[in-house]
Amino acid sequence: MLPAVRALGLLVGAALVHAAPRKTLPRPADPFLDPQNDPYNPLRYIASNVLTAIAFSLVMVVALTQTWMVRKWGAKFMLSMVIGCYTFAFGIGTRFGLHTHPESKGIYIIEYLFVVLSPCAFIASEYVLLGRLARYLRCDSLLLIPPRRITIVFISSDITTFLIQAAGGSVSIASNTPSVAINGSHIFLAGLVLQMASFLTFTSIFLVFMYRVRTREPAIWAMDKDKNWQKDWRTLAGAMSFSFLGILIRSGYRVAELSQGYIGHLATTESFFYGLDTLPLFIAISTYVVFWPGRFIGNGTPPDATADLKTPNDESVETKEEE
């Protein structure tokens, strides 16, 4: 994830340099008077400080809580989500600057790239988590793709789509040339579509895996049935499904938004940004505050009991038990 973060920093820097105005253009005397028709206001509205404060605070609470959970219950494989929470909160926080300076292209570039690209870190954690869960259950063979390959294939896909989105987004929102900006938006849209297709494929693999565990390994499926729900691995699987749904809703919104363009109805309506982007992502990440993977599967190391439950009819196991 670190190369992707460095790449984001370079792309933001390049975009800010490219965004410097080439010539002085007349601007409205009062940018707050009619933001909807102000061509210099990229949002086409004045960002609400109240909504920004609420969203920023909630995401920061999740980030800080997850940081504490990593220290208390482990699951360092979720660190990319934790880092993503902080970068997402930072992106939302820049909207305070857009409220004060609604025509600042530099602030808009930073806000847009951090808000749109941070979920790549959330998705990366979801990819790793499924592999860890399969290893914990010792059901690697029930995955359509082996756990290690799932991590490699989908993390590679995540980084690739991240870079495509970052490159396209930087060009499209920083360029002063209409044709270049349009090409950049097409690249950006392609990255979003590829990311959504990749995550849909991953979600399908997860659902097939769950179905196979339930039908082919009933002992493993029910191995935690006598435990508290906070220790039942199926609770974590349900939380994963809920988190996936939030990410898919947000992905669908971003694809639809960019299909309309940067000044389309979806992009220029603040309620859509919070209702179809921020809220679904908040649900996706806050789900793990209640159902932190480290509490259910630790670091993914399979327990000895799982091995016994997986082969309940094994005569050798029964012999040992009798002895």
C-alpha positions, 0 to 999 in steps of 0.5 A: 500500500505504501507505493500507492500512497507515495504515488498519490502524493506525487500525483497530487503534487503534479496536479497542483503544479499543473493547476496553476492558472496560466493567465488571470481571469475575471472572477465574480465579485462574490463567489458565495452569491450564486455558486451553482452557476459559478464556473470557478467553483468546482463543487457548484455549491458551498460545502457545509461546515456542519456536515463536514464536521460530523463526517470528519469526526465520525471517520476519525473516531473509527480510525482511532478506534481501529488503531486501538483495536490493532494494538489490543486484538491484533489483525495487523493485516487490517492496517491498510483500512486503518491508514485509509480511514485517516486519509479519508478523514483528511480528504473530508477535512479539506472541505472546511477549506472549500467552504472558506475558499470555494473557488480554490482549485488546489484544495478541490484537487486534494479533497477529490483525490483523497476522498475518491482514492482512500477507499482503495485501502479499505478494499485492500483489507477486505481482500486480505481478510478473506484469505485469512478467514479461509486459512483460519477455517482450513478451508482454503480448497473451497475458495475458487482461487487459493488464498495467496493468489487471491491476495496477490491478484486482487491487491494487484488489481486494487493498486492498478485501478488506484493508479489509473484513477489517480492519473485520470483524476489528476489530469481531468480536474487539473487541466485547463484544456477541455479535450485533455480534461475529458480524456482524463475523466474517461481514464478516471471512469475506466479505473472506477469501472475496473475497480467495481468489476474487480470487487464484484468478482471478489464478492462473488468468490466470497459468497461461493466460499460461504456456500461451500463451507455451509454445504460441504463442511457442516462441522466447520460451519457450526463449530462456534454455534455454542459460543457467544456471538462475539466469538462465532466466526459466522458473525465476522462473515456476516459483518464482511457481507455488510461491509462489502455492500457499503463499498459496492453502493459507493462504487456504483455511485461514483461510476454513475457520478463520473458518467454524468461529468464533474458538473452533473447533478450527482456531482454537484449535489452535496446530499448525494455525496454524503448519502451515497459516498460518505455514509456507505463507506462509513458503514463499511469501515465502522462495521469492523469497529463492532466486529473486529477480525482480531477478536474472531480469528486473531491473525488468521492462524487456524485453531487445533479444534478446527482440524478436529472438527473438519474430520469428525468421522476420522477413525484415527481421531476417534481412537485418540479420543477413546485413549 
